[in-house]
Amino acid sequence: MTASVWVKAFALWSDILLIAILNGALREKTLIPALGSFAGHIASGAILSSCIFLVAVVAAPWYGPLASRHWLMVGLFWLLLTLVFEFSFGRFVQHETWAELFEAYTFRGGNIWPIVLAAAFISPWLAAKIRGLI
């Protein structure tokens, strides 16, 4: 893979990060008050997963044709960037404990964060498949 693929992947992940921050605000200000905590978290996770996939579908032609494994590498890169951001932000900015950070991976209270992470991983490959790039 060329350096330009990694730069594009990082740029798109940065867009996804902004979408995720906006989605968090939507969840806290609108979805949870309207739907309750359980349904609000599920709706927020579904919205974010859909947005990640939409970004991947819209942006796939920007990469051009890549091998199937390269699309999976882009997804893995998005996943790793997300994990690094989440744990770094949670630990060093929000001062959460490790137990609090790992709570997001338990599916408690409607939290579907692991599904969002799976969407980040598989979306580039699936988008390329749908767009006929692999």
Beta strands, then each sheet from edge to edge (+ up, - down):
end
